[in-house]
Structures are given as C-alpha cells and as structure tokens.
C-alpha cells in the first residue's frame, strides 16, 4: 500500500470512529509533531501518538483536502471538525514506510 492509500485508509477509519483500526496503520515508533501557537509538541511512539487520537473528542473528523503524494509521503490540507467547536484547517505531512505511518506533522494552515 502506497503513502496515499495508507493515508486515505487512516482518515477513513478515523472518521468512521474506528480509531483502534486506524492506529494499526501506524508504525510502533511513529512520531507526531503538533504546532500550537508559537510552540511545538513532539509525541513519540504508538502509545503517545495513538493516545492523542484515542483521547480526541467523540465525533472528531479530519477531512483531507488537496493532496500531494510524493511517493513516500503525503502533504495535504485537513479540515478539522469537532462537535461544539469552530472548525479549523491544518497543513499535514504524513510519511509512510512499508504501508505504515512513521511520522505526522500537523501545523496551522498558512493563508
């Protein structure tokens, strides 16, 4: 499975509230960088990264928009929707190796 196929499957499972199944697409040593305001938080390992998705609000939807597939990684715009909260957009870079997500970088959308 290529980077875009893996990423598509991840978001489909996540958005169907099959979070445990979505996490099976992550490599055990996955890393996720989250940009919040002026700071950056780095999560390492499936337990911490997966926990971030498992603890997210029920009804969380991350809807990918424009996608650029470079073979081993996907860059995309993501619309984040949570019940009772204002939606917002993120820029995401997701690296995939051997059909498993190895790295996720989420930052506020530019522009």
Residue frames as a rotation matrix with the C-alpha (Angstrom) as fourth column:
UNK 1
0.591 0.806 0.000 0.00
0.806 -0.591 0.000 0.00
0.000 0.000 -1.000 0.00
UNK 2
-0.253 -0.686 0.682 1.44
0.670 -0.633 -0.388 3.40
0.698 0.359 0.620 -1.00
UNK 3
-0.933 -0.207 -0.296 1.57
0.359 -0.623 -0.695 6.58
-0.041 -0.754 0.656 1.07
UNK 4
-0.695 0.717 0.059 -1.69
-0.674 -0.678 0.294 7.98
0.251 0.165 0.954 -0.28
UNK 5
-0.034 0.686 -0.727 -3.53
-0.111 0.720 0.685 4.66
0.993 0.104 0.051 0.07
UNK 6
-0.427 -0.210 -0.880 -2.35
0.783 0.402 -0.475 4.33
0.453 -0.891 -0.008 3.68
UNK 7
-0.992 0.036 -0.122 -3.25
0.026 -0.880 -0.474 7.94
-0.124 -0.474 0.872 4.48
UNK 8
-0.453 0.881 -0.138 -6.68
-0.640 -0.213 0.738 7.60
0.620 0.422 0.661 2.85
UNK 9
0.000 0.428 -0.904 -7.38
0.324 0.855 0.405 4.42
0.946 -0.293 -0.139 4.83
UNK 10
-0.744 -0.344 -0.573 -6.23
0.644 -0.140 -0.752 6.10
0.179 -0.928 0.326 8.07
UNK 11
-0.915 0.402 0.013 -8.59
-0.397 -0.896 -0.199 9.07
-0.069 -0.188 0.980 7.66
UNK 12
-0.228 0.867 -0.444 -11.50
-0.464 0.304 0.832 6.83
0.856 0.396 0.333 6.56
UNK 13
-0.122 0.129 -0.984 -11.12
0.641 0.767 0.021 4.70
0.758 -0.628 -0.176 9.69
UNK 14
-0.897 -0.260 -0.356 -10.58
0.441 -0.572 -0.692 7.70
-0.024 -0.778 0.628 11.96
UNK 15
-0.800 0.601 -0.004 -13.65
-0.590 -0.784 0.196 9.48
0.114 0.159 0.981 10.59
UNK 16
-0.008 0.786 -0.618 -15.76
-0.281 0.591 0.756 6.32
0.960 0.179 0.216 10.96
UNK 17
0.370 0.046 0.928 -14.84
-0.916 -0.149 0.373 6.28
0.155 -0.988 -0.013 14.69
UNK 18
0.950 -0.219 -0.221 -12.77
0.223 0.975 -0.004 3.13
0.216 -0.046 0.975 14.13
UNK 19
0.668 -0.700 0.252 -9.82
-0.724 -0.689 0.007 4.72
0.169 -0.188 -0.968 15.89
UNK 20
0.337 -0.553 0.762 -8.28
-0.390 0.655 0.648 1.44
-0.857 -0.515 0.005 17.09
UNK 21
0.601 -0.065 0.797 -8.25
0.643 0.632 -0.433 0.18
-0.475 0.773 0.421 13.50
UNK 22
0.929 -0.270 0.252 -6.77
-0.043 -0.756 -0.653 3.47
0.367 0.596 -0.714 12.26
UNK 23
0.547 -0.748 0.376 -3.92
-0.781 -0.295 0.550 3.14
-0.300 -0.595 -0.746 14.75
UNK 24
0.525 -0.331 0.784 -3.00
0.236 0.942 0.240 -0.25
-0.818 0.059 0.572 13.29
UNK 25
0.814 -0.217 0.539 -1.75
0.527 -0.116 -0.842 1.71
0.246 0.969 0.020 10.26
UNK 26
0.726 -0.587 0.360 0.92
-0.635 -0.773 0.020 3.39
0.266 -0.242 -0.933 12.42
UNK 27
0.124 -0.811 -0.572 4.43
0.113 0.584 -0.804 2.07
0.986 0.035 0.164 12.96
UNK 28
0.514 0.082 -0.854 5.32
0.801 0.310 0.512 1.29
0.307 -0.947 0.093 16.59
UNK 29
-0.283 -0.729 -0.623 7.94
0.845 -0.497 0.199 4.11
-0.454 -0.470 0.757 16.68
UNK 30
0.193 0.464 0.865 5.71
0.824 -0.556 0.114 6.70
0.533 0.690 -0.489 14.98
UNK 31
-0.673 -0.369 -0.641 6.40
0.645 -0.717 -0.264 10.36
-0.362 -0.592 0.720 15.75
UNK 32
0.270 0.773 0.574 3.96
0.881 -0.439 0.177 13.27
0.388 0.458 -0.800 15.62
UNK 33
-0.830 -0.482 -0.280 4.80
0.543 -0.813 -0.210 16.95
-0.127 -0.327 0.937 15.74
UNK 34
0.269 0.952 0.145 1.94
0.941 -0.292 0.173 19.31
0.207 0.090 -0.974 16.59
UNK 35
-0.805 -0.482 0.347 2.37
0.440 -0.876 -0.196 23.06
0.398 -0.005 0.917 16.18
UNK 36
0.330 0.887 -0.324 0.24
0.912 -0.211 0.351 25.03
0.243 -0.411 -0.879 18.63
UNK 37
0.960 0.011 -0.278 0.59
0.089 -0.959 0.270 28.80
-0.264 -0.284 -0.922 18.67
UNK 38
0.514 -0.848 -0.128 4.30
-0.817 -0.439 -0.373 29.56
0.260 0.296 -0.919 18.92
UNK 39
-0.130 -0.573 0.809 5.12
-0.807 0.536 0.250 26.17
-0.576 -0.620 -0.532 20.43
UNK 40
0.028 0.067 -0.997 5.66
-0.731 0.682 0.025 22.67
0.682 0.728 0.068 19.13
UNK 41
0.253 0.069 0.965 4.83
-0.791 0.589 0.165 19.42
-0.557 -0.805 0.204 20.90
UNK 42
-0.279 -0.416 -0.865 6.59
-0.805 0.592 -0.025 16.21
0.523 0.690 -0.500 19.84
UNK 43
0.491 0.468 0.735 4.97
-0.744 0.663 0.075 12.87
-0.452 -0.584 0.674 20.62
UNK 44
-0.381 -0.688 -0.617 6.97
-0.869 0.494 -0.015 9.68
0.315 0.531 -0.787 20.13
UNK 45
-0.988 -0.056 0.144 5.78
-0.094 0.957 -0.275 6.10
-0.122 -0.285 -0.951 20.00
UNK 46
-0.587 0.800 -0.122 2.47
0.191 0.283 0.940 4.47
0.786 0.529 -0.320 19.20
UNK 47
-0.225 0.519 -0.824 1.23
0.970 0.199 -0.140 4.74
0.091 -0.831 -0.548 22.79
UNK 48
-0.486 -0.006 -0.874 1.61
0.379 -0.902 -0.205 8.55
-0.787 -0.431 0.441 22.90
UNK 49
-0.926 0.144 -0.350 0.66
-0.372 -0.519 0.770 9.32
-0.070 0.843 0.534 19.29
UNK 50
-0.613 0.726 -0.313 -2.19
0.340 0.599 0.725 6.83
0.713 0.338 -0.614 19.27
UNK 51
-0.389 0.431 -0.814 -3.37
0.897 -0.025 -0.441 8.11
-0.211 -0.902 -0.376 22.64
UNK 52
-0.837 0.052 -0.545 -3.69
-0.098 -0.994 0.056 11.61
-0.538 0.100 0.837 21.17
UNK 53
-0.729 0.587 -0.353 -6.19
-0.437 -0.002 0.900 10.27
0.527 0.810 0.257 18.61
UNK 54
-0.450 0.568 -0.689 -7.96
0.615 0.757 0.222 7.99
0.647 -0.324 -0.690 21.10
UNK 55
-0.485 0.216 -0.848 -8.49
0.763 -0.369 -0.530 10.85
-0.427 -0.904 0.014 23.59
UNK 56
-0.991 0.110 0.073 -9.77
-0.051 -0.829 0.557 13.26
0.122 0.549 0.827 20.95
UNK 57
-0.479 0.876 0.049 -13.38
-0.667 -0.328 -0.669 14.41
-0.570 -0.353 0.742 21.19
UNK 58
-0.400 0.485 0.777 -16.01
0.552 0.805 -0.219 11.92
-0.732 0.341 -0.590 20.10
UNK 59
0.697 0.699 0.164 -17.14
0.519 -0.334 -0.787 12.98
-0.495 0.633 -0.595 16.67
UNK 60
0.030 -0.776 -0.630 -13.72
-0.337 -0.601 0.724 14.37
-0.941 0.190 -0.280 15.66
UNK 61
0.782 0.125 0.610 -13.41
0.516 0.419 -0.747 14.43
-0.349 0.899 0.263 11.89
UNK 62
-0.090 -0.840 -0.535 -10.20
-0.215 -0.508 0.834 15.14
-0.972 0.190 -0.135 9.99
UNK 63
0.720 0.515 0.464 -11.10
0.367 0.285 -0.885 15.60
-0.588 0.808 0.016 6.34
UNK 64
-0.371 -0.929 -0.005 -8.19
0.448 -0.183 0.875 15.76
-0.814 0.323 0.484 3.88
UNK 65
0.676 0.510 -0.532 -8.48
-0.173 -0.591 -0.788 18.25
-0.716 0.625 -0.312 1.05
UNK 66
0.763 -0.449 -0.465 -5.86
-0.569 -0.124 -0.813 18.93
0.307 0.885 -0.350 -1.60
UNK 67
0.744 -0.477 0.468 -3.33
0.015 0.712 0.702 16.08
-0.668 -0.516 0.537 -1.56
UNK 68
0.479 -0.714 -0.511 0.23
-0.823 -0.162 -0.545 16.00
0.306 0.682 -0.665 -2.88
UNK 69
0.908 -0.169 0.384 1.65
0.003 0.918 0.397 12.46
-0.420 -0.360 0.833 -2.97
UNK 70
0.392 -0.847 -0.358 5.45
-0.920 -0.356 -0.164 12.35
0.011 0.394 -0.919 -3.31
UNK 71
0.082 -0.320 -0.944 5.70
-0.376 0.867 -0.327 8.57
0.923 0.382 -0.049 -3.11
UNK 72
-0.438 -0.313 -0.843 6.84
0.587 0.611 -0.532 8.10
0.681 -0.727 -0.084 0.49
UNK 73
-0.752 0.252 -0.609 4.90
0.462 -0.458 -0.759 10.97
-0.470 -0.853 0.228 2.00
UNK 74
-0.032 0.828 0.560 1.64
0.887 -0.234 0.397 12.83
0.460 0.510 -0.727 1.60
UNK 75
-0.946 -0.112 -0.305 1.15
0.237 -0.880 -0.411 16.55
-0.223 -0.462 0.859 2.08
UNK 76
-0.335 0.898 0.284 -2.42
0.710 0.042 0.703 17.71
0.620 0.437 -0.652 2.47
UNK 77
-0.675 0.350 0.649 -4.78
-0.567 -0.809 -0.153 20.32
0.472 -0.472 0.745 3.82
UNK 78
-0.651 0.489 -0.580 -7.01
0.632 0.773 -0.058 18.97
0.420 -0.404 -0.812 6.57
UNK 79
-0.207 0.693 0.690 -10.33
-0.534 -0.671 0.513 20.37
0.819 -0.262 0.510 7.72
UNK 80
-0.887 -0.103 -0.450 -10.77
0.311 0.586 -0.748 19.52
0.341 -0.804 -0.488 11.41
UNK 81
-0.140 0.924 0.355 -14.36
-0.492 -0.376 0.785 19.34
0.859 -0.065 0.507 12.65
UNK 82
-0.892 -0.060 -0.447 -15.32
0.349 0.537 -0.768 18.74
0.286 -0.842 -0.458 16.29
UNK 83
0.100 0.995 -0.012 -18.85
0.724 -0.065 0.687 18.88
0.683 -0.077 -0.727 17.72
UNK 84
0.788 0.374 -0.490 -19.45
0.614 -0.542 0.573 22.16
-0.051 -0.752 -0.657 19.54
UNK 85
0.053 -0.837 -0.545 -16.22
0.348 -0.496 0.795 23.77
-0.936 -0.232 0.265 18.35
UNK 86
0.632 0.071 -0.772 -15.30
-0.574 -0.626 -0.528 26.01
-0.521 0.777 -0.354 15.45
UNK 87
0.820 -0.361 0.444 -13.76
0.533 0.765 -0.361 24.08
-0.209 0.533 0.820 12.56
UNK 88
0.504 -0.716 -0.483 -10.20
-0.572 -0.696 0.434 24.88
-0.647 0.057 -0.760 11.53
UNK 89
0.942 -0.225 -0.248 -7.66
-0.119 0.467 -0.876 23.93
0.313 0.855 0.413 8.89
UNK 90
0.483 -0.838 0.253 -4.28
-0.239 0.152 0.959 22.29
-0.842 -0.524 -0.126 9.28
UNK 91
0.401 -0.508 -0.762 -1.38
-0.827 0.158 -0.540 21.59
0.395 0.847 -0.357 6.98
UNK 92
0.663 -0.130 0.737 -0.23
-0.397 0.774 0.494 18.00
-0.635 -0.620 0.462 7.34
UNK 93
0.020 -0.668 -0.744 2.74
-0.888 0.329 -0.320 15.99
0.459 0.667 -0.587 6.20
UNK 94
0.634 0.255 0.730 2.44
-0.581 0.780 0.232 12.24
-0.511 -0.571 0.643 6.69
UNK 95
-0.275 -0.799 -0.535 5.36
-0.949 0.316 0.017 9.91
0.156 0.512 -0.845 5.99
UNK 96
0.759 0.547 0.353 4.71
-0.562 0.824 -0.069 6.26
-0.329 -0.146 0.933 5.22
UNK 97
-0.400 -0.853 -0.336 7.17
-0.912 0.406 0.057 3.35
0.087 0.329 -0.940 5.03
UNK 98
-0.951 -0.015 -0.310 6.15
-0.054 0.991 0.119 -0.19
0.305 0.130 -0.943 4.11
UNK 99
-0.246 0.965 -0.087 2.45
0.288 0.158 0.944 0.66
0.925 0.207 -0.317 4.44
UNK 100
0.249 0.272 -0.929 2.78
0.965 0.010 0.261 2.09
0.080 -0.962 -0.260 7.98
UNK 101
0.750 0.035 0.660 2.65
0.052 -0.999 -0.005 5.75
0.659 0.038 -0.751 9.06
UNK 102
0.081 -0.825 -0.559 6.02
0.917 0.281 -0.282 6.67
0.390 -0.490 0.780 10.57
UNK 103
-0.787 -0.387 -0.480 5.64
0.543 -0.805 -0.240 10.43
-0.293 -0.450 0.844 11.01
UNK 104
0.277 0.869 0.410 2.87
0.904 -0.380 0.195 13.03
0.326 0.317 -0.891 11.18
UNK 105
-0.831 -0.460 -0.312 3.43
0.529 -0.827 -0.192 16.79
-0.170 -0.324 0.931 11.22
UNK 106
0.207 0.951 0.230 0.37
0.943 -0.256 0.210 18.98
0.259 0.173 -0.950 11.91
UNK 107
-0.773 -0.442 -0.456 0.61
0.541 -0.834 -0.110 22.77
-0.331 -0.332 0.883 11.73
UNK 108
0.098 0.829 -0.551 -1.85
0.185 -0.559 -0.808 25.65
-0.978 -0.023 -0.208 11.35
UNK 109
0.333 0.099 0.938 -2.77
0.928 0.139 -0.344 26.22
-0.165 0.985 -0.046 7.72
UNK 110
-0.665 -0.590 -0.458 -0.97
0.432 -0.804 0.409 29.07
-0.610 0.074 0.789 6.05
UNK 111
-0.988 0.147 0.055 -3.04
-0.048 -0.616 0.787 31.75
0.150 0.774 0.615 4.45
